[in-house]
Amino acid sequence: MAVRLCIPSARPPAEVEPVLDSWRERGYKIALLRDVGRAEPLRGKYGADSLLLERDYPGYGGSVNLLAKTVLKLDPSCDWIVTGGDDTLPDPTYTADEIAAQCSEYFGTTPRKSTISIANGTGTVHLDRVYETFGVMQPTGDRFADGSIDRIAGSPWIGREFCLRVNQGNGPLWAEYWHMFDDEELQNVAIKLGVFWQRADLIHLHRHFMRESDAIDSPAVRKDIPPHLIRANSKEHWDKNQKLFRARKAAGFPGHEPL
């Protein structure tokens, strides 16, 4: 079983390379998309099994979907991917393989809270089979910003079957958002399908630029936005994507249905 960290990244090498090293030390393979127009080339080498895509940034959701599709095609042993930011650290207690085994056991044995329905040309198909990797797990032990992670799947574990089948097979994230609110839709969709698991015992420490310290309960404080995040954190961008999220939520997230 392999677990792959799939993230886009535009941070300077001196900032992102230690983060990647921390994931590899815990047993994760790396799949990275670097924005060729904005990001400096990385200096480190992360093993022969690492995947590095260098291209224009297609948005956060588009990046994760592309990385997931590529990884799952190239590596049949990869049952789980993890995504998030290039400023997020892995859980310090468990290895990648240990968490993967826990996730597969949970989603393979836990009764569904709802029936997964698949629309087709003749009606609706109800699947009785339980898939070990049709699920989303979010560590919530990092209580940054009053536990803001509780409402989003901001650094989730996403199973192979979920990646390949949700959103009509177009990838685990709704790419129309470009940068924000795709994590909130992911959580809502996984809950809707009865396959969302929050774990307070796991910590993905998010070194957000507004974080005051590495304390688990660190508040968010006002700071300057890093250059590579100015566009993504603009009010115009936030308002546009919030409007899209609210409209999609009110409509039941059309197009999320799994294959």
C-alpha positions in Angstrom: 0.0 0.0 0.0 1.3 3.4 -0.9 0.2 6.9 0.2 0.9 9.9 -2.0 1.0 13.6 -1.0 -0.6 15.4 -4.0 -0.3 19.2 -3.7 0.4 22.2 -5.9 3.2 24.5 -4.7 4.5 28.0 -5.4 6.5 28.6 -2.3 10.2 29.3 -2.5 12.3 26.2 -2.3 13.8 27.1 1.1 10.3 27.1 2.5 8.7 24.1 0.8 11.6 21.6 0.7 11.7 21.1 4.5 7.9 20.5 4.4 8.3 17.8 1.7 11.1 16.2 3.7 8.8 15.9 6.7 6.2 14.0 4.7 8.8 11.7 3.2 10.2 10.9 6.6 6.8 9.7 7.7 6.5 7.3 4.7 4.6 9.4 2.1 5.5 9.5 -1.5 5.4 13.0 -3.2 3.5 14.2 -6.2 3.9 18.0 -6.7 2.7 20.5 -9.3 5.0 23.6 -9.4 3.6 26.7 -11.1 6.2 27.1 -13.9 5.4 30.8 -14.3 5.7 31.8 -10.7 7.7 29.2 -8.7 11.4 28.8 -8.5 12.7 25.3 -9.4 13.2 23.0 -6.4 16.7 22.1 -5.4 16.1 18.9 -3.5 15.5 15.4 -4.8 12.7 13.4 -3.3 13.4 9.9 -4.5 13.0 8.1 -7.8 9.3 7.5 -6.9 8.5 11.2 -6.7 6.3 12.9 -9.3 7.0 16.5 -10.3 4.8 18.3 -12.8 5.9 21.8 -13.9 3.2 23.7 -15.7 1.0 26.8 -15.5 -1.1 26.6 -12.4 -4.6 25.3 -13.3 -6.1 26.2 -10.0 -6.0 24.3 -6.8 -8.7 21.8 -7.6 -7.4 21.3 -11.1 -3.9 20.6 -9.8 -5.1 18.0 -7.2 -7.3 16.3 -9.8 -4.5 16.1 -12.3 -2.0 14.8 -9.7 -4.5 12.2 -8.4 -5.4 11.0 -11.9 -1.7 10.7 -12.8 -0.6 9.0 -9.6 -3.4 6.5 -9.5 -2.7 5.5 -13.1 1.0 5.1 -12.6 1.0 3.5 -9.2 -1.6 0.7 -8.7 -0.4 0.3 -5.1 -1.6 3.8 -4.1 -4.9 3.4 -2.3 -4.9 6.9 -0.6 -3.8 10.4 -1.5 -3.4 13.3 0.9 -3.7 16.9 -0.2 -3.6 20.3 1.4 -1.1 23.1 1.3 2.6 23.2 1.0 2.6 24.7 4.5 1.0 21.7 6.2 2.9 19.0 8.1 2.0 15.3 8.5 0.7 13.7 11.7 3.8 13.2 13.9 2.4 10.0 15.6 1.5 7.6 12.9 3.2 6.7 9.7 1.5 6.9 6.3 1.0 3.1 6.1 -0.6 3.0 9.6 -3.1 5.7 8.8 -3.9 4.2 5.4 -4.6 0.9 7.1 -6.9 2.6 9.6 -8.8 4.4 6.9 -9.3 1.3 4.8 -10.5 -0.6 7.8 -12.9 2.2 8.8 -14.5 2.7 5.4 -14.5 -1.0 4.6 -16.4 -2.0 7.8 -18.4 1.1 8.9 -22.1 1.0 7.8 -23.0 3.8 5.4 -25.0 6.7 6.7 -26.7 7.0 3.3 -27.0 5.0 0.1 -24.7 6.0 -2.7 -26.9 6.6 -5.8 -25.6 6.7 -9.3 -27.7 8.3 -12.0 -27.6 6.6 -15.4 -29.6 6.5 -18.5 -32.3 4.3 -17.1 -32.7 5.5 -13.6 -30.8 5.2 -10.3 -28.5 2.4 -9.3 -28.0 1.7 -5.6 -24.7 0.2 -4.7 -24.6 -2.3 -1.8 -20.9 -3.0 -2.0 -18.6 -1.4 0.5 -15.4 0.0 -0.9 -12.5 0.3 1.5 -11.2 3.4 -0.3 -14.5 5.2 -1.1 -14.1 7.8 1.6 -12.6 11.1 2.9 -10.8 11.4 6.2 -9.8 14.8 7.7 -7.5 15.1 10.7 -8.9 17.8 13.0 -6.4 17.8 15.9 -4.9 21.2 14.8 -7.2 23.7 16.5 -5.8 26.7 14.6 -8.2 29.7 14.3 -10.8 28.3 16.7 -10.9 24.9 15.0 -11.7 26.2 11.6 -10.7 22.8 10.1 -14.0 21.4 11.5 -16.0 22.9 8.6 -13.7 22.0 5.7 -11.7 19.1 4.4 -8.6 21.3 4.2 -5.9 18.6 4.3 -7.8 15.4 3.7 -7.0 11.8 3.1 -8.9 10.7 -0.1 -9.4 7.1 -1.1 -8.7 5.7 -4.6 -12.3 4.8 -5.3 -13.5 8.2 -4.2 -11.0 10.0 -6.4 -11.9 7.9 -9.5 -15.6 7.9 -9.1 -16.9 11.1 -7.4 -17.9 14.2 -9.5 -18.8 11.8 -12.4 -15.2 10.6 -12.5 -13.7 14.1 -13.0 -11.6 14.0 -9.8 -12.1 14.5 -6.0 -12.4 18.3 -6.1 -14.8 20.6 -8.0 -12.2 22.4 -10.1 -14.5 25.4 -11.0 -13.6 27.1 -7.7 -9.9 27.6 -8.8 -8.6 28.1 -5.3 -11.1 28.5 -2.4 -14.2 26.6 -1.3 -13.3 23.4 -3.0 -12.3 22.0 0.4 -15.7 23.0 1.9 -17.6 21.4 -1.0 -15.5 18.2 -0.6 -16.5 17.9 3.0 -20.2 18.6 2.2 -20.2 16.0 -0.6 -18.5 13.4 1.4 -21.0 13.9 4.2 -23.9 13.7 1.7 -22.5 10.4 0.5 -22.1 9.1 4.0 -18.3 8.7 3.7 -16.7 11.5 5.8 -14.6 10.8 8.9 -13.1 13.5 11.1 -10.3 12.4 13.5 -9.4 14.6 16.4 -6.5 12.3 17.3 -4.6 13.1 14.1 -2.8 16.4 13.6 -2.0 18.0 10.2 -0.3 21.2 11.5 -1.2 24.0 9.1 1.5 26.7 9.2 -0.9 29.2 7.7 0.5 32.6 7.1 -1.9 34.1 9.7 -0.9 31.6 12.4 0.5 33.2 15.5 2.6 30.1 16.5 2.9 26.4 16.2 0.8 25.9 19.3 -2.1 23.5 18.5 -4.7 26.2 19.6 -2.9 29.1 17.9 -5.2 32.0 17.0 -5.2 33.7 13.6 -3.6 37.1 13.6 -3.5 39.7 10.9 -0.3 39.5 8.7 0.8 40.4 5.3 -0.2 38.0 2.6 2.7 36.2 0.9 3.2 37.3 -2.7 2.2 34.0 -4.2 -1.1 34.0 -2.3 -2.2 37.6 -3.0 -4.5 36.8 -5.9 -6.0 33.7 -4.2 -6.8 35.7 -1.0 -8.2 38.7 -2.7 -11.7 39.9 -1.8 -12.8 39.6 -5.4 -11.7 36.0 -5.6 -13.3 35.1 -2.2 -16.6 36.7 -3.1 -16.8 35.0 -6.5 -16.1 31.5 -5.1 -18.3 32.0 -2.1 -21.2 32.9 -4.4 -20.5 29.7 -6.4 -20.4 27.6 -3.3 -23.6 28.9 -2.0 -25.4 28.3 -5.3 -24.0 24.8 -5.6 -24.9 23.9 -2.1 -28.5 25.2 -2.5 -28.8 23.0 -5.6 -27.4 19.9 -3.9 -23.9 20.1 -5.5 -25.0 19.1 -9.0 -22.5 16.9 -10.8 -21.0 15.4 -7.7 -22.7 12.0 -8.2 -20.2 9.1 -8.4 -19.8 6.9 -11.5 
